[in-house]
Amino acid sequence: MAIRAVLFDLGDTLWHYPNMPPPEAIRGETMRRITALLDRWGYEMSGDRRMIGRDIRLTIGEETSRAFHGDCVDPGYPGICQRIAAEHDMQLTLEQGAELWEAWNLGGVVLGVTLVPDVLETLRWLRDRGYRIGSVTNRGYSGPLFWEQMNRLGLTEFFEHVVISCDVGYMKPHPRIFHEALELMRLESDECVMVGDSLRADVEGARTLGMATIWRRPPSGEPVEATTDEPEQGPLAPDYTVDSIGELRGLPLFASGGPK
């Protein structure tokens, strides 16, 4: 069946962080934001509470790795923050846990988020040829800050649906998150191609459902979410490998000129 839709991962596929601030600047901003939030709630940032940012970072790292390499159930970051706050003698609601998560999770503006080259031109090229565009992405939040970033980067207009792991309850490569995108877009798996930087999350996850796949090889020297190992040959290997998003326009997959 001909390809009708292109599904994209977001972080480290369409955007990246080539100018991320030094660790001490990130820690300082995180501490400032959390201190202001606790002060608003009437809690003092003193004693062991000064380690709350570190505790959130370590626990989220452990829980994310466990989920990604295990059952792929979304870790539920607001709940994690609520639990860690309790360990620091602060009883928060789940909504407050979400606020603490957003205070800790510095946004793209602070971290220097930037589109990778040729993204907007390639999305426009696909849209002009009649391809439908969606996203399947692993993210710990999907609220106003996420959509502000999408708008600021000029991406919102291109995406018919953006399916986010924290909303579905499952992370890639679990089939549930891919099925959610297919159901929303009323597509069959063999009508879609998945583009992403992770061999496990994007390539293996989509190939298991019968989608075509394009692996965007992560550039060296940048922080990435998943493996940069070369793919092995076999049923879960990507159909195509590119080093830049602009290379999509030259792939045989799109040589027909677009869906009929």
C-alpha positions in Angstrom: 0.0 0.0 0.0 1.3 3.5 -0.8 2.5 5.8 1.9 -0.1 8.4 2.9 1.3 9.7 6.1 4.6 10.5 7.8 4.9 10.3 11.6 7.8 12.1 13.3 9.5 11.8 16.6 10.3 15.3 18.0 13.3 15.6 20.4 16.6 14.9 18.7 14.8 14.3 15.5 13.2 17.6 14.6 14.8 19.7 17.3 17.9 19.5 19.4 20.0 21.4 21.9 23.3 22.3 20.3 24.0 25.2 22.7 22.9 23.8 26.0 24.0 25.9 29.0 26.7 24.5 31.4 25.5 22.2 34.2 26.0 24.8 36.9 23.7 27.2 35.1 21.1 24.5 34.7 21.3 23.6 38.4 21.1 27.3 39.4 18.0 27.9 37.3 16.4 24.7 38.6 17.1 25.7 42.2 15.7 29.2 41.6 12.5 27.9 40.2 11.9 25.2 42.8 12.7 27.6 45.6 10.2 30.1 44.3 7.5 27.4 44.0 8.0 26.1 47.5 8.0 29.6 48.9 4.6 30.1 47.3 3.3 27.0 49.0 4.8 28.0 52.4 7.7 25.6 52.5 11.2 26.7 53.2 14.1 25.5 51.0 16.5 24.4 53.8 18.3 21.3 55.0 17.8 18.2 52.9 15.2 20.0 50.7 18.1 21.6 49.0 18.7 18.2 47.4 15.2 17.9 46.0 16.2 18.8 42.5 18.9 16.1 42.5 16.5 13.6 43.9 13.9 14.3 41.2 16.7 14.0 38.5 18.0 10.6 39.8 14.5 9.1 40.3 13.2 10.2 37.0 16.3 8.9 35.3 15.9 5.5 37.0 12.1 5.3 36.4 12.4 6.3 32.8 15.1 3.7 32.1 13.1 1.1 33.8 10.0 1.8 31.8 11.8 2.2 28.5 13.6 -1.1 28.8 10.7 -2.8 30.5 6.9 -2.6 30.3 6.9 0.9 28.6 4.2 2.1 31.0 4.6 5.9 31.3 6.4 6.7 34.6 4.0 9.5 35.5 6.4 12.3 36.4 3.9 14.4 38.4 3.4 11.4 40.7 7.1 10.9 41.0 7.5 14.5 42.1 4.7 14.2 44.5 6.3 11.1 46.1 9.8 12.8 46.3 8.2 15.9 48.0 6.7 13.6 50.6 10.1 12.2 51.3 11.1 15.9 52.1 8.1 16.3 54.5 5.9 18.1 52.0 2.4 16.8 51.3 1.4 17.9 47.8 -1.6 17.2 45.6 -1.0 15.5 42.3 -1.7 18.9 40.7 1.1 20.4 42.8 3.3 17.5 41.8 2.7 18.5 38.2 3.8 22.1 39.1 6.9 20.8 40.7 7.7 18.7 37.6 7.3 21.7 35.4 9.5 23.8 37.7 12.2 21.1 37.6 11.9 20.4 33.9 13.5 23.4 32.3 11.9 24.3 29.0 13.4 24.5 25.6 14.0 28.2 25.7 16.3 27.8 28.8 18.1 24.9 27.3 18.6 26.5 23.9 16.2 24.3 21.8 16.8 24.7 18.0 15.2 23.1 15.0 17.6 20.8 13.1 18.4 22.1 9.6 15.8 21.8 6.8 12.9 20.8 9.1 10.3 23.4 8.1 11.3 23.2 4.4 10.9 19.4 4.5 7.6 19.4 6.3 6.3 22.0 3.8 7.5 19.8 1.0 5.7 16.8 2.3 2.5 18.7 3.0 2.5 20.2 -0.5 2.7 16.7 -2.0 -0.3 15.6 -0.1 1.3 13.6 2.7 -0.4 13.8 6.1 1.9 14.6 9.0 1.7 13.5 12.6 3.9 12.8 15.6 4.5 10.0 18.1 6.7 11.2 20.9 7.9 10.2 24.3 7.5 13.2 26.6 6.9 13.7 30.3 4.5 16.7 29.7 2.1 17.9 27.1 0.7 21.1 28.6 0.8 24.8 27.6 4.7 24.9 27.8 4.9 22.1 25.2 2.5 23.8 22.8 4.2 27.2 23.3 7.5 25.5 22.2 5.8 23.9 19.2 4.3 27.3 18.2 7.6 29.2 18.8 9.4 26.7 16.5 6.8 27.0 13.8 5.8 23.4 13.9 2.1 23.4 15.0 0.6 24.2 11.6 2.1 21.0 10.0 0.9 18.4 12.4 -2.6 16.8 12.1 -2.1 15.0 15.5 0.7 14.9 18.1 0.4 11.7 20.2 2.4 12.0 23.5 3.3 9.2 25.8 2.2 10.9 29.0 -1.3 11.3 27.6 -1.6 7.7 26.3 0.0 6.1 29.3 2.6 4.1 27.3 6.0 5.0 25.9 7.4 4.0 22.5 8.2 1.3 21.5 4.9 0.0 23.1 2.4 -0.6 20.3 -0.4 1.2 22.2 1.0 4.7 21.4 1.4 3.9 17.7 -2.1 2.5 17.6 -3.4 5.7 19.1 -1.9 7.7 16.2 -3.3 5.3 13.6 -6.7 5.4 15.2 -6.8 9.2 15.4 -5.6 9.6 11.8 -7.7 6.6 10.5 -4.8 5.0 8.8 -3.4 1.5 8.5 0.1 0.8 9.6 1.4 0.1 6.1 0.2 3.6 5.0 2.7 5.2 7.3 6.4 5.8 7.7 7.9 6.6 11.0 10.9 9.0 11.3 13.0 9.1 14.4 16.4 9.0 16.0 15.9 6.0 18.3 16.5 2.5 17.0 14.4 1.0 19.8 11.7 3.5 20.3 11.1 4.6 16.7 12.4 1.9 14.4 11.7 -1.2 16.3 8.4 0.1 17.7 7.1 1.1 14.3 8.5 -1.9 12.4 6.8 -4.3 14.8 3.4 -2.9 13.6 4.4 -3.1 10.0 5.3 0.6 9.3 8.1 1.6 7.1 10.8 3.4 9.0 13.5 6.1 8.5 16.2 6.3 11.1 17.6 9.8 11.5 21.1 9.0 12.7 21.8 11.1 15.8 24.8 13.5 15.3 27.9 12.8 17.4 28.7 15.1 20.3 25.1 15.9 21.4 23.0 14.6 24.3 20.5 12.1 22.8 17.8 10.1 24.4 18.7 6.7 23.0 21.3 4.6 21.3 23.4 5.8 18.4 24.7 2.3 17.6 24.6 1.3 14.0 21.5 -0.8 13.2 21.9 -4.5 12.7 20.5 -6.2 9.7 17.2 -8.0 10.1 13.5 -7.5 10.4 13.8 -4.6 12.8 16.4 -2.7 10.8 15.3 0.7 9.4 14.2 0.8 5.8 16.3 4.0 5.3 19.0 5.8 7.2 19.5 9.6 6.8 21.9 12.0 8.5 19.6 15.0 8.0 15.9 15.6 7.7 16.4 17.3 4.3 17.5 13.9 2.9 13.9 12.7 3.2 13.1 14.6 0.0 15.5 12.4 -2.0 14.3 9.0 -0.8 12.8 6.5 -3.2 9.9 6.2 -0.7 8.6 9.6 -1.9 9.6 9.4 -5.5 6.0 8.9 -6.7 5.3 12.5 -6.0 2.7 12.0 -3.2 -0.5 10.1 -2.4 -3.0 9.6 -5.1 
